[in-house]
């Protein structure tokens, strides 16, 4: 029987326990897109682990951050980046992971059930980032929060290496991410179970994909004209890339999230609406396939319209490929990363996952 959207999280959680999940062949869906790993992966891993050891004391959290293999994540997302740029964009990704865990991790967060303190933490985050990226806001405020201030290096590199309009886009995406996380926690604290449509709208911000895409030009060492970035087809590429990564991520992290008592994910909300996990998975997979097609079609139209300028076409092609690398890289990392505990390199014939009972 399908749940009403107002169903309690506890009832939904209990209904999902012990289910067997049939994950389709996700790799086959994007097999026609490029995939690679940056040659600097091992050197990057040393850099990342040294930084983690400065940020976290010895213990379970440090161990889990290392186990997640952020170096593979960064090297798969940005296989084309120079080592210097790769360090910056990977630093951004690890900051996003650590910052998010600080607020919503059942294992580490002191703020997960304290909406007032969490809101203050987010407000300080935005104020600090604004000041780091735009000196018109004054000097960054002094904070006794190494998680927030860990983004300083990223902001300095962006401010120095990006034109002002691109820096502003990066700032806007960070603010959108933080505000979406605020809405997510508010729903959790209030016990509100979102509809699939509500969830996806929020997830497009809280997933932080757009934050990372905002540095694709930085990593590619290109600057696309503002009219290109405002083109409706470019908007489609951003939105569809976001959907592919977020839904694949939701599917592969479902077992881990459920074990932590969390149901804020695409499969639980679809299950709550339709009363069938097979239906939920089918709808999620269809959204991925439709979004892949949207990226391909929008990319073809963009390249056709701007093919006469060879340099622009090259840069545009590099940006489009960066979105595709983000999708294939995120999937390949998710399958082997200790963060999701899938631990396999292939999705041929699908994956069967049994949820904890």
Buried (B, 14 or more C-beta within 10 A) or exposed (E): EEBEBEBEBEEBBEBBEEBEBEBBBBBEBBEEBBBBBBEBBEBBBEBBBEBBEEBBEEEEBBEBBBEBBBBBBBBBBBBBBEEEBBBBBBBBBBBBBBBBBBBBBEEBBEBBEBBEEBBEBBEBBBBBBBBBBBEEBEEBEEBEEEBBBBBBBBBEBBBEBBEEEBBBBBBEBBBBBBBBBBBBBEBBEEEEBBEBEBBBEBBBBBBBBBBBBBBBBBBBEBBBEEEBBEBEBBEBBBBBBBBBBBBBBBBBBBBBBBEEEBBBBBBBBBBBBBEEBEBBBBBBBEBBBEBBEBBBBBBEBBBEEBEEEEEBBEBBBBBBBBBBBBBBBBBBBBBBBBBBEBEEEEBEEBBEBEBEE
